[in-house]
Amino acid sequence: MTEAGMHDIEIRDLYKIFGPEAGRHVEAVKAGLTKAELNDRHNHVLGLQDINLTIPHGRITVIMGLSGSGKSTLIRHINGLIRPTVGQVLYDGQDVVTMTPAQLRDFRRQKTAMVFQKFALLPHRTVLRNVAYGLDIRGIAEAEERARHWIGRVGLQGYEEYYPRQLSGGMQQRVGLARALANDAEILLMDEAFSALDPLIRMDMQSILLELQQELRKTIIFITHDLDEALRLGDKIAILRDGAMEQVGDGQEIVLRPANAYIAEFVREVNRGRIIEARTIAAPAADGRALPGFAVKARSRLDLVARRMTKAGVSEAQVRDGDRLVGIIDLPSILEAMVNPADAASDD
Ligand SMILES: Nc1ncnc2c1ncn2[C@@H]1O[C@H](COP(=O)(O)OP(=O)(O)OP(=O)(O)O)[C@@H](O)[C@H]1O
């Protein structure tokens, strides 16, 4: 097992069964009793099973899955709102599961902040007072100054004295984000935070989050049922199904090497050109052969690479990571990578 880094969150061997005699059924679940069987035979609900996940510090980890797959149950284990039937949730060597109520309260207040789908703003407080709220109750002197700063950072300058009902959904969610950021917590828990927003507004919010994260480097745990959102935001993506972890990896790994038929079906409609990077399909440069005159960046996505190469009228390019030559890429191999193998096979 790899050693957890400082401030990583480590979920280990976690099971959650809902019901009065949950502990009695863990061994049977470990031995293979399914969610449906547990329900039918014992009237207990299998929430999560055999979860092992490292949530790296300073990155965005997305927990994805369909309704009922266990996403909310999992995120609530991280701030101790739900206790596992068995298992550990470790943060800097401390197990959230065995914290005393006082320790847990401090952990939640000092280390975590939540952003909800239904904004959860206080209707009779202005934007400024909503964002300052957590700071006010902690008696922080510069609450207002800090609140104004974060209101500016999410692009709401000028709206400080508005009330939530006077704002659109997207703007309200910016207030929710500013409030979470103002608390200065290291861990941001975002439960379907953008799911209630219209598609374009939702993309805007994703961009704002990515932009802020470039600089803030928070540990973000983002729940979504939307694959496109997961691929856009996630440095690491964990896919749940019926309470079990089906696959964990970055977007490229999941799209290029789905762990099973379920994931393959999930990623089938994905625009692969937007996910796969040039470095991933670059071929080694053959010895002694002249290099193509055109160069693209290792981390450029294939759709952009294809567009640039086509525009320049070249069919081959060097793939470069700064000074380093990563390999060679050509248009046929880009096209091949952009087409889902499953679709290609069905048209043969
Ligand atoms: N308090 C509870 N008592 C009994 N069963 C529960 C409880 N909370 C959750 N469950 C069950 O645990 C499973 C996982 O639910 P969970 O809400 O975590 O899923 P989810 O992926 O977040 O779904 P959604 O997107 O619909 O919120 C479901 O089968 C659900 O019915």
The ligand as an SDF file (V2000), in Angstrom:
LIG
                    3D

 31 33  0  0  0  0  0  0  0  0999 V2000
  -30.4550    6.7410    5.8790 N   0  0  0  0  0  0  0  0  0  0  0  0
  -30.6030    5.7680    4.9940 C   0  0  0  0  0  0  0  0  0  0  0  0
  -31.2910    4.6410    5.2940 N   0  0  0  0  0  0  0  0  0  0  0  0
  -31.4190    3.6270    4.4250 C   0  0  0  0  0  0  0  0  0  0  0  0
  -30.8680    3.6400    3.1970 N   0  0  0  0  0  0  0  0  0  0  0  0
  -30.1700    4.7120    2.8260 C   0  0  0  0  0  0  0  0  0  0  0  0
  -29.9880    5.8310    3.6950 C   0  0  0  0  0  0  0  0  0  0  0  0
  -29.2380    6.7570    3.0480 N   0  0  0  0  0  0  0  0  0  0  0  0
  -28.9570    6.2470    1.8370 C   0  0  0  0  0  0  0  0  0  0  0  0
  -29.5110    5.0160    1.6940 N   0  0  0  0  0  0  0  0  0  0  0  0
  -29.3870    4.1150    0.5160 C   0  0  0  0  0  0  0  0  0  0  0  0
  -28.0030    3.9830    0.2190 O   0  0  0  0  0  0  0  0  0  0  0  0
  -27.8170    3.9280   -1.1930 C   0  0  0  0  0  0  0  0  0  0  0  0
  -26.8880    5.0480   -1.6390 C   0  0  0  0  0  0  0  0  0  0  0  0
  -27.5780    6.2960   -1.5170 O   0  0  0  0  0  0  0  0  0  0  0  0
  -26.9200    7.7060   -1.8170 P   0  0  0  0  0  0  0  0  0  0  0  0
  -27.9120    8.7530   -1.4660 O   0  0  0  0  0  0  0  0  0  0  0  0
  -25.5910    7.7950   -1.2000 O   0  0  0  0  0  0  0  0  0  0  0  0
  -26.7360    7.6480   -3.3890 O   0  0  0  0  0  0  0  0  0  0  0  0
  -26.3600    8.8100   -4.4010 P   0  0  0  0  0  0  0  0  0  0  0  0
  -25.4430    8.2110   -5.3700 O   0  0  0  0  0  0  0  0  0  0  0  0
  -25.9330   10.0000   -3.6570 O   0  0  0  0  0  0  0  0  0  0  0  0
  -27.7450    9.0730   -5.0980 O   0  0  0  0  0  0  0  0  0  0  0  0
  -28.4610   10.4660   -5.5050 P   0  0  0  0  0  0  0  0  0  0  0  0
  -27.6840   11.0100   -6.6560 O   0  0  0  0  0  0  0  0  0  0  0  0
  -29.8440   10.0270   -5.8730 O   0  0  0  0  0  0  0  0  0  0  0  0
  -28.4160   11.3180   -4.2720 O   0  0  0  0  0  0  0  0  0  0  0  0
  -29.1970    3.9720   -1.8130 C   0  0  0  0  0  0  0  0  0  0  0  0
  -29.6250    2.6620   -2.0430 O   0  0  0  0  0  0  0  0  0  0  0  0
  -30.0310    4.6500   -0.7400 C   0  0  0  0  0  0  0  0  0  0  0  0
  -31.3700    4.2430   -0.8380 O   0  0  0  0  0  0  0  0  0  0  0  0
  1  2  1  0
  2  3  1  0
  2  7  2  0
  3  4  2  0
  4  5  1  0
  5  6  2  0
  6  7  1  0
  6 10  1  0
  7  8  1  0
  8  9  2  0
  9 10  1  0
 10 11  1  0
 11 12  1  0
 11 30  1  0
 12 13  1  0
 13 14  1  0
 13 28  1  0
 14 15  1  0
 15 16  1  0
 16 17  2  0
 16 18  1  0
 16 19  1  0
 19 20  1  0
 20 21  2  0
 20 22  1  0
 20 23  1  0
 23 24  1  0
 24 25  2  0
 24 26  1  0
 24 27  1  0
 28 29  1  0
 28 30  1  0
 30 31  1  0
M  END
$$$$
